[in-house]
Amino acid sequence: MIHDVATESVEVNTDERGHLGELYRSDWDLFEPDPEMTYYSMTYPGIVRAWHRHIRGQVDYFTCPEGRIKIGIYDDRDGSPTTGELNTFVIGEHDQRVIRIPGDCWHGFKAIGDTPALLLNFPTELYEYDDPDEERLPHDTDRIPLDWHAEPHE
């Protein structure tokens, strides 16, 4: 696992009415530092939202309560013990987890399956509309060894 990446399984409580999952708990070690806001994005199947990173210290906490997504995280940080490593996670209705993403690692996701996916993020910084903390690369860049459109290996 990439240095500073972590995951927390979400316990889903199910009964005849539906289900409930806890997405944030102050007693989880995962949330360090604490989030400053929450937002969601709905993504249609097959759409890739990648790559970006934050250069002013933001940490992201991704989860997908509806649909399914494949998350990619690539570490090209100078001095990191995991420089050059790539992590991928498939999360969503079938595997409820929160993924801690060090913002200075390149990261993004793809909605997979046949239905739209809902991503929730709990970033540690407020979004600055006039000066966003983002650096971007195209999803198909040669700098990151992930082909979003490749078939999964069995």
N, C-alpha and C positions, 0 to 999 in steps of 0.2 A: 504494500500500500504506500502511496506517496506520502512523504513526511507532512504532517499536519492535516491530512485527510482523515476523517472519522465517520462512522455511521452509528445510528441508533435505531433499533427496531421499534416499530410502533405497534403496541398491543391493540388489536382490534377486538372490540367486544360486540358480539353478534347475538341478536335474538329475532323473534318473529316480526319486529317492527323495522329492522334494518341493522345498521352497525354504527359504532362510534369508535373513533381513534384519537388518541392524544398526540398532538403534533409538537407541542412545546411544553416542557416542564422545567421549572427553575432548578429542580434537583438533579437533572441530567448533567453529566460532565461534558456533554457535547457542546453546549452553548457557552463557549468561552472565546471571545467576549460575547456579551449579551446583544441580541438584536435591537435595532433602533426603529424598525418599521416592518411591515409585511405587505407583499403585493402578490397578485396572481397573474398568470398569463395562460390563455387558452390557445392551444396549437393544434392545427388540423393534421391528420395522419400523413406521415411521410415528410413533413416539414422539418428542416434543420435550423436551429437557432444557435449558431456557433461562428466563430470563436471570439471570446472576449476575455479580458482580465482587468483587474483593478490595480491601480498603481499607487494608491494612497492608503493601503492597509485594510480595505474592506474584506470581510469574510462573509460568504454566502452559505445559507442552509437551505438546500433544495429538498422538496418532497412532492409527491404526485398522488393526491388522494383519488383522482379519477382518470381513467385511461392508463397508458403505459408510456414511459420514456426511457431512452438510453442516454445516460450522461457520460460525457467524456471529460477527463481532467488530464492535462499535460503539464509536467513540471519542467520548465527551462530556467528556473531560478539559479543565479550564480551562488555557489556555496551550499546549495541544498544537498543533503545526503542522497536524494532520489532524483537528481537532475537527469533528464532524458527518459524518465519513466512515464507511462501512460496507464491510467486507470479507467475502466468503464464499469458502469453499474446499470442494470435494468431494474427499474422500480415502478411501482404503480399499484393498482388494485390487487394484484397477485402477490406483491411483496412490499408491504408498507414499511418504508424506512425514511429517515432524514439523513441527508448526506452533508457533512461539513466540508466546504470547499475553500481552501486558502485563496483569497481573491487574486493574489499575484501569480497564481497558476492559470494557464489558459483553460477555459471551460466552456461547455455548451451542452446542448441536448437535441435529441430528435424524438418526435412523437412517433411511436411505433404501434402497430395493430390497426384495427379498422375503425376506431372511434377517436374523436378529439381527446387530447390529454390536457389536464389542468395541472399546471406547476404552481406551487406556492414557494415563495422565497422569503426568508427572514434575515435580510442583510443587516450588518452591524453599523452601517452608516446611512444617514438620510440621503436620498437621491437629490443631487443638485442640478436643477434644470438648466441653469446657465453655465455650468462647468462640470459636466458629468465625469465621474471617475471611471473612465473606460478607455481601453485601447482595443482595437478590433483587427481581426484577420478574416478572410473569407473561409467558409466551411471546408473548402477543398484545397486549402493551402498545402504546399509541400513541406512546410516547416513542422507540421504535426503529423505523426504516423498513424492517422485514423481515417479510414475510408468509411464515411457514414452510410454509403449505399452498398457496401459489401454484404454478401449473404453471411449470416452467422455460421461459425464452424460447429459441427456436432461433436 
